[in-house]
Amino acid sequence: METGETDRSDRILAEVKRRKAADRWVQADAETRNLVVFALNGDLYAFDSAEVRELLPCGTITFVPGCPDVIKGIINVRGDIESVLNLHRIMELPPSEPTRASRIVIAVNGGIRSGILVDAVVDVVAAPADGVKRPLSTLDKAVRQFAVGGETLYEGRYVTLLDVGKIFGGIGV
Amino acid sequence: MNRQKTAAGGALPEIRIMMFPFMDIRIGVDMEQIAEILDLAAARERRLDLHFFHETFFPDQDAGWRSPAALLLRGGDHLPAVVVETPQEIDAAVPLDAIHPMPALVTAACPRSPVWAAALPDDGRPVILVDLYRLLSTQRRHRK
């Protein structure tokens, strides 16, 4: 009984995937040095803009039962479903509830696409190539594992560059 | 209760689901899995093998039921029933185009989840689709 009925779910899902196969991955933009600077727990971080597709206000996030709390839930983005990652939890920062300033950064890496919830998007800036320095040795270990090239400065404050691929990899892909 | 519409070529243009609330979200279940919907007292009188929906996800928590109902599963004798909040909608049509696979990171994070997809109805609020047979398999694994 169970196998047959479970096959039905698999069959429906295979049909749904087949219908959607033609579609949605947007090709990566040409390589740039632009950074999307955002705030998290009072500190500044950034993603390479080549890995960012769009910035969304934080609307209703639908909780998915059974998911670990590194995944905040799913959202409807113009008729598609995207996951939303809880970056506070991933980087072992104190928990925080979304506010009006919160944003969902839709990021892409290695063919995987997901939203990442941040406290606020501060700016999109062009960072000078020689402005990126090695991460501070005092950087928290849990954050350091997701850092990519290093740190840069934005209006006199350190900005830690994060690697979207490492964040996705931490989820298990 | 076979209300499944099937196109000439065998493809499924839509499925029909029932929806019930769970925490602050909506859960959808394929009507093909449901033989009967009973109130909980009637299910207890019939001495059905009852499984509580929330126990799969929050085994140590009290669900705080408001109006529980038992979904008797289809497929043979001695089938279990799954206790849920009374469905808000029964036999709602969901076109296959409105069903979306779970995002890759969700699938990676919970590979054996009874959640198999999400539906996006006209109101735009995702409905989490759960396979009740997989739900029971998950509960059995947890109990071992």
Interface residues (C-beta under 8 A of the other chain):
Chain A: M1 E2 G4 E5 T6 R8 S9 I12 L13 E15 V16 K17 R19 K20 T60 T62 F63 V64 P65 G66 C67 P68 V70 I71 I74 I75 N76 G79 D80 I81 E82 S83 L85 I112 R113 S114 F168 I171 G172 V173
Chain B: A11 L12 I15 F22 M23 D24 I25 I27 D30 E32 Q33 T56 F57 R74 G75 G76 L79 L96 D97 I99 H100 P101 M102 P103 A104 L105 V106 A108 A109 C110 S113 P114 V115 W116 A117 A118 L120 G124 R125 P126 I128 V130 D131 Y133 R134 L136 S137 T138
